[in-house]
Amino acid sequence: MAALAASKRRCWAALFYLVLASRACNGFYLPGTYLHTYSNKDEILAKVNSLTSIETELPFSYYSLPYCQPQGGIKKSAENLGELLMGDQIDNSPYRFRMNVNESVYLCTTPPLNENQVKLLKQRTRDLYQVNMILDNLPVMRYTNQNGVKIQWTGYPVGYTSNQNSEDAYIINHLKFKVLIHEYEGAGVEIIGTGEEGMAVISEADKKKASGYEIVGFEVVPCSVKYDPEKMLKLHMYDNTEQVQCPVDLSKSQIIREQERISFTYEVQFEKSDIIWPSRWDAYLKMEGARVHWFSILNSLMVIFFLAGIVFVIFLRTVRRDLTRYEELDKEAQAQMNEELSGWKLVVGDVFREPNHSKLLCVMIGDGVQITGMAVVTIVFAAFGFMSPASRGMLLTGMILLYLFLGTTAGYAGVRLWRTIKGTSEGWRAVSWSIACFFPGIVFVILTVLNFILWGSQSTGAIPISLYFILLSLWFCISVPLTLLGGYLGTRAEPIQFPVRTNQIPREIPARKYPSWLLVLGAGTLPFGTLFIELFFILSSIWLGRFYYVFGFLLIVLLLLVVVCAEVSVVLTYMHLCVEDWMWWWKAFYASGSVALYVFLYSINYLVFDLKSLSGPISASLYLGYSLIIAIAIMLSTGTIGFLTSFYFVHYLFSSVKID
């Protein structure tokens, strides 16, 4: 009773402490930006991100073009690791709004355009570059009608041409903004909702502060308007001007040519909306094609049940039947049967023989464990809403940090497998170093080559030298030591004991009508069938600038992929053992790992048939380089899943056989 009373007192004390803490704090928001409310006439400043294009995939700085600059000069926003690697460069801009003030504003008039500026503007226009503006952490959105269908885009074009063959180009110099606002009144501690961004909680202390208006939408209609430069030069920045209608006639649009002065203006209109703040990202994250996702999952389930049926037959009908018959015989009958054995039972003395290139296998398994762990944890967190699109670059930053800290598991898995194969810990340091450097080294080499291409193009997508040193520091100061620590722990763990002895002389493998690698390559089609529909949406997100936020579907597909890889590898390993092929180690790895080949081929197919707008050898080189990194990561991850499943299957199979 006393213990129960003490437990109750502790619970009440914890609850009281929690209430006090909630009173003391100003609230929290997980995991996006904190709720920002504005009063009437409060100043709101827009920011600009890098110019992007689905034609070239080369981002460039907003101020690389002759746009108006802020009065206080250009200031870069703080960027995280993911933003820098993605090529984002967020700067302040001269676009200034005042809450609930509808106005038409003059910004600036440029000096006469020179030849280089005209050439650059026309090139960016023909390459379909988009200006990406941000207000209160919301990207600007525009709507267009194509064949009666309303299509939404993020950003607005640098300019447009009258037709494909025309040399004339027109710049977007007038923007009609619509800012959607929601009136909010604080009401003590209140959960105002959960959305794609997470959950917001406002405390009593913020009641007065939180009352006001919150921004829930940011839209734009871009126009090209021909102004009289002499008249516009008399105005100063932020002077009010007359509202204008977007001209339809090209003669009234602002042409891009030498000695032209371009005047920039904008209008802003505030409109009240019923959209609540936690749901403001719903317009960007509208999940189209939900039926396609479900079809993909059902298709994968059919493959899983088919393979599960085969595995069921192998275990219950073939393996268990053979083992039961074998164990029921007396010793003399067993000896006679051993002479008449066929299939997998004949390779009992060779099945655990050390494979070729065993060190490389251990290294790839270690890296595969690391990549798989990173992918699973990242997708689980994203599926539960912890990777908000409001937090730009957080997904990539989180993946990198997870990869670094999972070095311990990689070292442990690789070195323990090394001890199991070799029977000794000798050489574990070399294995650990190889694990720490194998996959990151490949990525580093590919990124360096791509970076030289980006530097030559003067793109903001190029990784700065300072970031190179940061990445190298993270690699050698965090990942390598943790991998060595994992390797040391692997030497302390008990090696997995093989259930049967290995013969001194290896058994000859019978000749086959068809090469074994053909079966291994064919096995990769089944995991690819699980993945390829979701792969289309992921590639569209990466290369077409679309938001990908159906991580719930992705988590289901990932789990299905793990099951299919495991089943495929087990079935293929059993098939090889049945034809007396005891060299199953690498075949088990590549049976599921060969899905990476199909992923890379599908990426090339996507480049040729879906990214028709992608132009130039530079853009194609970038695309293929990043696709190769993704394919190698998938190979290591899926290969590891298949190998480990096959290893435990073979261990279980032969641990049930009694051999003298």
Legacy VTK file of the C-alpha trace (Angstrom):
# vtk DataFile Version 3.0
C-alpha trace
ASCII
DATASET POLYDATA
POINTS 660 float
0.000 0.000 0.000
2.826 2.339 0.853
4.440 1.671 -2.531
1.121 2.353 -4.266
0.681 5.627 -2.382
4.226 6.675 -3.260
3.578 5.849 -6.934
0.415 7.992 -6.899
2.314 10.901 -5.309
4.975 10.672 -8.028
2.297 10.696 -10.749
0.578 13.771 -9.250
3.950 15.510 -8.850
4.831 14.809 -12.499
1.428 16.105 -13.636
1.792 19.254 -11.507
5.294 19.839 -12.932
3.939 19.410 -16.476
1.204 22.006 -15.849
3.766 24.438 -14.414
6.062 23.902 -17.391
3.194 24.462 -19.821
2.320 27.715 -18.007
5.917 28.897 -18.117
6.570 28.124 -21.778
5.237 30.094 -24.721
3.907 27.000 -26.469
5.474 24.818 -29.084
5.022 23.780 -32.657
6.196 20.454 -34.024
7.920 20.271 -36.401
7.383 23.210 -38.821
7.628 26.921 -38.154
6.007 28.510 -35.153
2.580 30.098 -35.669
3.096 33.757 -36.617
0.183 36.175 -36.228
0.120 39.698 -37.645
-1.819 42.793 -36.670
-3.229 45.303 -39.148
-0.523 47.135 -41.131
2.242 44.855 -39.793
5.088 44.648 -42.295
5.651 41.256 -43.956
8.741 40.686 -46.093
8.853 38.094 -48.873
11.967 36.044 -49.609
13.258 34.570 -52.870
14.789 31.155 -53.468
16.988 29.987 -56.352
15.655 30.106 -59.908
14.813 26.553 -61.004
13.905 24.840 -64.260
12.703 21.364 -65.228
14.523 21.937 -68.544
18.053 22.066 -67.126
17.862 21.107 -63.401
20.562 23.765 -62.803
19.500 26.247 -60.077
20.752 29.846 -60.260
20.663 32.759 -57.845
17.640 35.076 -58.098
19.934 38.106 -58.268
21.911 36.652 -61.190
19.224 38.407 -63.274
18.688 42.213 -63.287
15.931 42.297 -60.660
15.286 45.034 -58.082
17.386 44.679 -54.935
16.345 45.395 -51.318
17.185 48.834 -49.888
19.410 47.366 -47.162
21.292 45.102 -49.585
21.068 41.376 -50.247
21.117 39.195 -47.128
21.190 35.403 -47.207
18.934 33.458 -44.883
20.419 30.814 -42.614
20.432 27.499 -44.481
20.678 23.979 -43.139
22.789 21.188 -44.596
19.934 19.798 -46.692
19.131 23.175 -48.275
22.756 23.719 -49.269
23.019 20.264 -50.832
19.746 20.785 -52.711
21.019 24.047 -54.198
18.593 26.324 -52.333
19.775 29.901 -51.861
17.183 31.917 -49.956
17.703 35.703 -49.980
15.681 38.670 -48.834
13.713 40.587 -51.473
12.319 44.106 -51.948
8.724 42.783 -51.980
7.069 44.209 -48.863
3.476 43.678 -47.796
1.434 45.310 -45.020
-1.216 43.200 -43.342
-4.723 43.942 -44.650
-3.492 46.816 -46.835
-4.441 46.343 -50.491
-2.101 48.423 -52.629
-0.294 48.747 -55.939
3.416 49.477 -55.484
6.348 50.608 -57.630
9.716 48.919 -57.003
12.406 50.153 -59.379
13.470 50.772 -62.957
16.617 49.084 -64.207
19.422 50.826 -66.080
19.399 50.164 -69.859
19.951 46.433 -70.450
23.322 45.499 -71.949
24.014 42.654 -74.363
24.958 40.094 -71.679
21.846 40.818 -69.602
19.575 40.469 -72.647
21.234 37.203 -73.633
20.934 35.824 -70.077
17.262 36.868 -69.687
16.332 35.303 -73.030
18.222 32.099 -72.184
16.514 31.791 -68.771
13.143 32.457 -70.419
13.615 29.791 -73.100
14.826 27.311 -70.464
11.527 27.845 -68.577
13.123 29.128 -65.374
10.774 29.819 -62.461
11.065 32.457 -59.747
10.412 30.871 -56.334
9.119 33.380 -53.793
8.310 32.638 -50.142
5.996 34.507 -47.745
5.699 33.390 -44.111
7.383 30.142 -45.195
4.751 29.454 -47.888
5.902 29.145 -51.525
4.016 31.320 -53.989
1.505 29.424 -56.112
-0.089 30.216 -59.457
-2.968 28.595 -61.316
-3.298 28.054 -65.049
-6.031 26.568 -67.210
-5.007 24.019 -69.816
-7.780 22.493 -71.929
-10.314 23.358 -69.244
-8.256 21.728 -66.466
-7.038 23.871 -63.563
-3.346 23.226 -62.912
-1.360 24.575 -59.975
2.332 25.494 -60.056
4.754 26.764 -57.478
6.621 29.876 -58.601
6.128 32.005 -61.699
8.125 32.197 -64.959
10.988 34.621 -65.592
9.313 35.472 -68.898
7.693 34.005 -71.971
8.068 33.924 -75.760
5.343 34.585 -78.330
6.101 31.224 -80.012
8.889 28.669 -80.126
10.504 30.028 -83.298
10.374 33.697 -82.310
13.508 35.481 -81.137
11.430 37.931 -79.083
11.013 37.298 -75.354
8.985 39.200 -72.751
9.857 39.576 -69.082
7.452 39.232 -66.145
7.668 42.629 -64.433
4.271 43.033 -62.749
2.949 40.624 -60.111
-0.607 40.447 -58.794
-0.410 38.835 -55.362
-3.311 37.420 -53.405
-2.575 36.713 -49.730
-5.127 34.488 -47.982
-5.450 35.278 -44.277
-7.344 33.670 -41.418
-8.465 35.711 -38.440
-7.394 34.044 -35.231
-8.207 34.837 -31.603
-6.152 33.149 -28.883
-8.174 31.134 -26.381
-5.807 29.821 -23.756
-4.214 26.400 -24.085
-5.819 25.072 -27.221
-4.854 22.509 -29.811
-5.737 24.374 -32.976
-5.414 21.322 -35.183
-3.114 18.836 -36.780
-2.150 18.982 -40.405
0.723 18.114 -42.670
2.910 20.457 -40.625
2.246 18.872 -37.277
0.539 20.264 -34.171
0.412 23.771 -32.748
-0.299 24.584 -29.092
-0.864 28.136 -27.839
-0.499 28.841 -24.121
-2.542 31.239 -21.964
0.456 33.581 -21.799
0.142 34.121 -25.553
-3.571 34.920 -25.618
-3.164 38.587 -26.473
-0.074 38.080 -28.556
-1.645 35.307 -30.670
-4.772 37.281 -31.602
-4.566 38.668 -35.101
-4.213 37.349 -38.644
-2.313 34.331 -39.870
-1.226 33.774 -43.479
-2.763 30.628 -44.952
-2.244 31.108 -48.698
0.013 32.922 -51.165
-0.964 33.167 -54.843
0.293 35.188 -57.803
-0.786 36.164 -61.302
2.321 37.168 -63.318
2.081 39.829 -66.032
4.320 41.578 -68.515
3.496 45.286 -68.781
5.155 47.959 -70.944
5.727 51.124 -68.878
6.973 54.557 -69.833
10.459 54.558 -68.235
10.707 58.354 -68.079
7.485 58.531 -66.100
8.408 55.629 -63.815
11.877 57.056 -63.031
10.188 59.924 -61.173
8.833 57.458 -58.619
10.623 56.080 -55.574
10.583 52.545 -54.207
7.271 51.684 -52.516
5.406 54.641 -54.042
1.803 53.775 -54.859
0.841 53.374 -58.522
-2.329 52.744 -60.466
-3.606 49.201 -60.789
-3.069 47.648 -64.215
-4.683 44.842 -66.161
-2.502 42.102 -67.611
-2.227 42.942 -71.317
-3.167 40.364 -73.916
-1.570 42.279 -76.787
2.172 41.596 -77.070
2.788 45.208 -78.142
1.793 46.287 -74.610
4.108 43.726 -72.950
7.683 44.430 -71.837
10.059 43.075 -74.479
13.614 42.002 -73.621
16.126 43.844 -75.810
19.211 46.007 -75.512
18.921 49.544 -74.090
15.450 48.788 -72.700
14.667 49.985 -69.182
12.446 47.583 -67.260
10.152 48.873 -64.508
9.014 46.431 -61.811
5.704 46.829 -59.948
3.373 44.641 -57.946
-0.131 44.607 -56.476
-1.246 42.856 -53.306
-4.750 41.948 -52.232
-5.582 40.404 -48.860
-8.519 38.021 -48.762
-10.044 36.353 -45.704
-10.188 32.557 -45.804
-11.698 29.735 -43.761
-8.486 27.712 -44.085
-6.923 27.208 -40.652
-3.183 27.614 -40.205
-2.217 23.930 -39.633
-4.012 23.039 -42.894
-2.475 25.740 -45.053
-0.097 23.270 -46.757
-2.998 21.101 -47.942
-3.232 23.062 -51.208
0.408 22.167 -51.985
0.181 18.573 -50.829
-3.010 17.516 -52.571
-2.485 13.812 -53.136
-3.461 13.072 -56.706
-3.586 9.520 -57.936
-4.451 7.901 -54.589
-6.055 5.020 -56.494
-2.760 4.457 -58.299
-0.954 4.170 -54.945
-3.497 1.638 -53.690
-3.237 -0.298 -56.949
0.535 -0.424 -56.457
0.103 -1.794 -52.935
-2.463 -4.426 -54.010
-0.187 -5.465 -56.877
2.680 -5.892 -54.392
0.494 -7.908 -52.022
-0.329 -10.338 -54.840
3.392 -10.821 -55.516
4.021 -11.345 -51.778
1.280 -13.971 -51.422
2.549 -15.780 -54.514
6.108 -15.919 -53.148
4.866 -16.737 -49.648
3.067 -19.753 -51.131
6.323 -20.951 -52.689
8.230 -20.477 -49.401
5.410 -22.304 -47.569
5.745 -25.256 -49.939
9.531 -25.305 -49.536
9.353 -25.329 -45.746
6.362 -27.524 -45.007
6.276 -29.967 -47.892
9.833 -30.339 -49.118
12.201 -29.477 -46.290
10.173 -30.781 -43.362
9.220 -33.965 -45.228
12.836 -34.713 -46.123
14.051 -33.989 -42.602
11.333 -36.141 -41.003
12.129 -39.080 -43.266
15.854 -38.648 -42.618
15.507 -38.499 -38.815
13.206 -41.541 -38.612
15.859 -43.813 -40.104
18.387 -45.683 -37.975
22.126 -45.046 -38.324
22.751 -47.737 -40.904
19.867 -46.547 -43.035
21.088 -42.966 -42.675
24.553 -43.969 -43.844
23.036 -45.754 -46.825
20.798 -42.793 -47.527
23.757 -40.406 -47.367
25.226 -42.247 -50.313
21.980 -41.838 -52.240
21.334 -38.254 -51.265
20.435 -35.722 -53.905
19.776 -31.981 -53.981
20.596 -29.616 -51.150
21.620 -32.393 -48.731
24.652 -33.203 -50.883
26.283 -29.809 -50.273
26.200 -30.140 -46.484
30.012 -30.117 -46.342
30.400 -27.053 -48.569
27.422 -24.818 -47.890
29.282 -22.688 -45.315
32.569 -22.589 -47.229
34.098 -19.088 -47.304
32.816 -17.200 -50.373
35.000 -15.400 -52.899
35.834 -11.796 -51.947
34.484 -12.323 -48.432
35.841 -8.984 -47.211
33.937 -7.080 -49.906
30.771 -8.986 -48.993
31.143 -8.008 -45.308
31.730 -4.370 -46.288
28.651 -4.275 -48.540
26.496 -5.945 -45.866
27.666 -3.384 -43.286
26.866 -0.466 -45.585
23.557 -2.081 -46.517
22.525 -2.310 -42.855
23.422 1.374 -42.420
21.439 2.512 -45.482
18.432 0.328 -44.625
18.331 1.657 -41.062
18.552 5.245 -42.324
15.739 4.691 -44.857
13.399 2.976 -42.392
13.820 5.538 -39.598
13.532 8.500 -41.999
10.365 7.213 -43.683
8.762 6.300 -40.335
9.415 9.809 -38.987
8.175 11.359 -42.243
5.033 9.195 -42.213
4.220 10.483 -38.710
4.609 14.090 -39.856
8.027 14.935 -38.429
9.528 15.908 -41.804
7.426 18.957 -42.638
7.731 20.606 -46.072
7.757 23.858 -44.122
11.205 22.870 -42.875
13.109 22.970 -46.134
16.014 20.558 -46.386
15.102 18.774 -43.142
14.460 15.450 -44.890
17.935 15.388 -46.444
19.579 16.739 -43.284
17.861 14.078 -41.185
18.943 11.322 -43.576
22.590 12.436 -43.461
22.653 12.641 -39.656
20.971 9.250 -39.317
23.477 7.719 -41.723
26.372 9.151 -39.709
25.132 7.859 -36.352
24.157 4.448 -37.728
27.840 3.800 -38.471
27.938 1.769 -35.247
25.397 -0.749 -36.564
27.258 -0.948 -39.894
30.590 -1.721 -38.214
28.989 -4.247 -35.876
27.131 -6.134 -38.640
30.092 -6.187 -41.037
32.715 -7.272 -38.482
30.477 -9.902 -36.892
29.885 -11.441 -40.317
33.654 -11.290 -40.914
34.291 -13.168 -37.643
31.630 -15.730 -38.567
33.189 -16.417 -41.961
36.852 -16.307 -40.897
36.476 -17.681 -37.381
38.840 -14.987 -36.072
38.799 -11.237 -35.376
42.056 -10.640 -37.206
41.695 -7.861 -39.788
38.563 -6.292 -38.255
40.063 -2.787 -38.358
40.567 -2.995 -42.126
36.990 -4.231 -42.525
35.665 -1.362 -40.362
37.649 1.244 -42.308
36.402 -0.208 -45.593
32.784 -0.076 -44.355
33.217 3.560 -43.316
34.704 4.522 -46.701
33.051 2.259 -49.303
29.623 3.812 -49.978
30.502 7.371 -48.823
33.614 7.178 -51.036
31.543 6.248 -54.099
29.093 9.088 -53.373
31.962 11.516 -52.785
33.590 10.697 -56.140
30.315 11.027 -58.098
29.384 14.292 -56.324
32.846 15.735 -56.977
32.561 15.040 -60.714
29.043 16.531 -60.791
30.228 19.478 -58.738
32.900 20.377 -61.280
30.140 20.390 -63.911
27.987 22.691 -61.721
30.921 24.996 -60.947
31.569 25.328 -64.668
27.917 26.351 -65.135
28.072 28.818 -62.176
24.992 27.169 -60.667
23.881 27.577 -57.034
23.518 23.774 -57.047
27.315 23.500 -56.770
28.478 22.480 -53.293
30.635 25.281 -51.799
34.195 24.429 -50.753
33.291 25.213 -47.133
30.481 22.647 -47.251
32.913 20.087 -48.668
35.086 20.501 -45.572
32.017 20.261 -43.317
30.946 16.997 -44.992
34.472 15.581 -44.764
34.639 16.582 -41.088
31.296 14.861 -40.386
32.503 11.795 -42.263
35.866 11.393 -40.530
34.946 12.822 -37.110
31.587 11.078 -36.598
30.937 8.279 -39.093
34.413 6.688 -39.137
34.891 6.593 -35.314
31.378 5.228 -34.794
31.969 2.550 -37.452
35.236 1.561 -35.737
33.372 1.439 -32.411
30.737 -0.817 -33.989
33.501 -3.009 -35.399
35.083 -3.325 -31.952
31.720 -4.334 -30.480
31.435 -6.879 -33.285
34.682 -8.489 -32.179
33.339 -8.813 -28.635
30.090 -10.455 -29.779
29.852 -14.207 -30.161
30.325 -15.311 -33.791
27.504 -17.284 -35.329
28.420 -20.975 -35.150
27.919 -23.015 -38.316
25.793 -26.129 -37.661
27.884 -28.376 -39.939
31.592 -28.858 -40.644
33.128 -27.756 -43.919
35.067 -30.326 -45.965
38.677 -29.614 -46.843
38.182 -30.319 -50.541
35.404 -28.312 -52.230
32.729 -30.263 -54.055
32.463 -29.853 -57.804
29.366 -27.967 -58.923
27.471 -29.790 -61.709
27.197 -28.043 -65.065
23.856 -26.363 -65.814
22.001 -25.708 -69.029
21.628 -22.011 -68.226
23.963 -19.616 -66.364
23.040 -18.892 -62.751
23.395 -15.124 -63.193
20.402 -15.193 -65.562
18.190 -16.465 -62.751
19.665 -13.896 -60.358
18.925 -11.015 -62.754
15.421 -12.288 -63.381
14.726 -12.410 -59.633
15.138 -8.623 -59.408
11.966 -8.060 -61.459
9.736 -9.117 -58.539
10.985 -6.502 -56.015
10.955 -3.943 -58.854
7.283 -4.728 -59.460
6.638 -3.683 -55.857
8.536 -0.446 -56.244
8.137 0.945 -59.746
4.778 2.784 -59.409
5.910 4.640 -56.284
9.236 5.261 -58.025
7.430 7.319 -60.670
6.008 9.669 -58.019
9.400 9.987 -56.295
11.201 10.827 -59.544
8.485 13.354 -60.420
8.995 14.954 -57.007
12.766 15.188 -57.444
12.967 16.287 -61.095
9.656 18.039 -61.814
9.595 20.150 -58.663
6.473 18.534 -57.218
5.901 18.038 -53.506
6.094 14.424 -52.358
4.334 13.917 -49.081
2.596 10.542 -49.257
5.089 8.990 -46.875
2.368 6.750 -45.440
2.134 4.979 -48.797
5.920 4.950 -49.074
6.216 3.275 -45.657
3.788 0.530 -46.732
5.685 0.050 -50.012
8.985 -0.133 -48.092
7.639 -2.869 -45.797
6.304 -4.796 -48.788
9.660 -4.402 -50.550
11.489 -5.869 -47.526
9.160 -8.894 -47.502
9.482 -9.473 -51.275
13.296 -9.167 -51.171
13.476 -11.687 -48.328
11.157 -14.175 -50.061
12.849 -13.880 -53.475
16.283 -14.446 -51.982
15.168 -17.471 -49.943
13.461 -19.102 -52.935
16.453 -18.506 -55.217
18.935 -19.744 -52.607
16.939 -22.941 -52.159
16.800 -23.445 -55.933
20.600 -23.148 -56.170
21.165 -25.553 -53.291
18.816 -28.073 -54.917
21.039 -28.168 -58.024
24.105 -28.709 -55.761
25.367 -25.131 -56.167
26.868 -24.343 -52.760
28.201 -20.913 -53.808
25.040 -19.166 -52.659
26.471 -16.184 -50.757
26.796 -13.638 -53.566
23.782 -15.043 -55.427
21.608 -14.449 -52.342
22.870 -10.854 -52.208
22.269 -10.092 -55.874
18.966 -11.998 -56.108
17.260 -9.095 -54.339
20.001 -6.514 -54.987
19.536 -6.824 -58.763
16.406 -4.669 -58.365
18.842 -1.721 -58.462
19.640 -2.507 -62.112
15.960 -2.208 -63.005
15.656 0.999 -60.985
18.549 2.527 -62.941
17.118 1.346 -66.275
13.733 2.776 -65.278
15.472 6.079 -64.452
16.894 6.145 -67.987
13.427 5.339 -69.340
12.000 8.210 -67.259
14.672 10.541 -68.644
13.898 9.634 -72.258
10.103 9.467 -72.159
8.943 11.588 -69.178
11.677 14.244 -68.941
11.572 15.181 -72.615
12.015 18.829 -71.662
15.388 18.101 -70.013
17.922 19.605 -72.378
21.686 19.443 -72.826
24.429 16.974 -71.852
25.062 18.791 -68.530
21.503 18.210 -67.310
21.547 14.585 -68.478
24.905 14.006 -66.722
23.514 15.389 -63.450
20.403 13.243 -63.746
22.354 10.053 -64.465
24.901 10.786 -61.712
22.245 11.208 -59.012
20.310 8.195 -60.360
23.474 6.080 -60.091
23.900 7.060 -56.412
20.269 6.094 -55.708
20.670 2.768 -57.561
23.847 1.844 -55.625
22.128 2.649 -52.308
19.121 0.500 -53.290
21.424 -2.363 -54.324
23.259 -2.347 -50.980
20.035 -2.111 -48.985
17.947 -4.723 -50.814
20.960 -7.026 -51.236
21.587 -6.925 -47.495
17.956 -7.769 -46.729
18.063 -10.736 -49.108
21.451 -11.997 -47.929
20.663 -11.895 -44.205
17.346 -13.679 -44.746
19.024 -16.367 -46.864
21.838 -16.755 -44.347
19.432 -17.497 -41.508
17.359 -19.746 -43.802
20.422 -21.835 -44.733
21.568 -21.897 -41.097
18.140 -23.146 -39.984
17.958 -25.681 -42.818
21.290 -27.346 -42.103
21.036 -27.095 -38.321
18.187 -29.610 -38.607
20.378 -32.176 -40.409
22.281 -34.692 -38.269
25.598 -35.453 -39.910
28.308 -37.549 -38.236
LINES 1 661
660 0 1 2 3 4 5 6 7 8 9 10 11 12 13 14 15 16 17 18 19 20 21 22 23 24 25 26 27 28 29 30 31 32 33 34 35 36 37 38 39 40 41 42 43 44 45 46 47 48 49 50 51 52 53 54 55 56 57 58 59 60 61 62 63 64 65 66 67 68 69 70 71 72 73 74 75 76 77 78 79 80 81 82 83 84 85 86 87 88 89 90 91 92 93 94 95 96 97 98 99 100 101 102 103 104 105 106 107 108 109 110 111 112 113 114 115 116 117 118 119 120 121 122 123 124 125 126 127 128 129 130 131 132 133 134 135 136 137 138 139 140 141 142 143 144 145 146 147 148 149 150 151 152 153 154 155 156 157 158 159 160 161 162 163 164 165 166 167 168 169 170 171 172 173 174 175 176 177 178 179 180 181 182 183 184 185 186 187 188 189 190 191 192 193 194 195 196 197 198 199 200 201 202 203 204 205 206 207 208 209 210 211 212 213 214 215 216 217 218 219 220 221 222 223 224 225 226 227 228 229 230 231 232 233 234 235 236 237 238 239 240 241 242 243 244 245 246 247 248 249 250 251 252 253 254 255 256 257 258 259 260 261 262 263 264 265 266 267 268 269 270 271 272 273 274 275 276 277 278 279 280 281 282 283 284 285 286 287 288 289 290 291 292 293 294 295 296 297 298 299 300 301 302 303 304 305 306 307 308 309 310 311 312 313 314 315 316 317 318 319 320 321 322 323 324 325 326 327 328 329 330 331 332 333 334 335 336 337 338 339 340 341 342 343 344 345 346 347 348 349 350 351 352 353 354 355 356 357 358 359 360 361 362 363 364 365 366 367 368 369 370 371 372 373 374 375 376 377 378 379 380 381 382 383 384 385 386 387 388 389 390 391 392 393 394 395 396 397 398 399 400 401 402 403 404 405 406 407 408 409 410 411 412 413 414 415 416 417 418 419 420 421 422 423 424 425 426 427 428 429 430 431 432 433 434 435 436 437 438 439 440 441 442 443 444 445 446 447 448 449 450 451 452 453 454 455 456 457 458 459 460 461 462 463 464 465 466 467 468 469 470 471 472 473 474 475 476 477 478 479 480 481 482 483 484 485 486 487 488 489 490 491 492 493 494 495 496 497 498 499 500 501 502 503 504 505 506 507 508 509 510 511 512 513 514 515 516 517 518 519 520 521 522 523 524 525 526 527 528 529 530 531 532 533 534 535 536 537 538 539 540 541 542 543 544 545 546 547 548 549 550 551 552 553 554 555 556 557 558 559 560 561 562 563 564 565 566 567 568 569 570 571 572 573 574 575 576 577 578 579 580 581 582 583 584 585 586 587 588 589 590 591 592 593 594 595 596 597 598 599 600 601 602 603 604 605 606 607 608 609 610 611 612 613 614 615 616 617 618 619 620 621 622 623 624 625 626 627 628 629 630 631 632 633 634 635 636 637 638 639 640 641 642 643 644 645 646 647 648 649 650 651 652 653 654 655 656 657 658 659
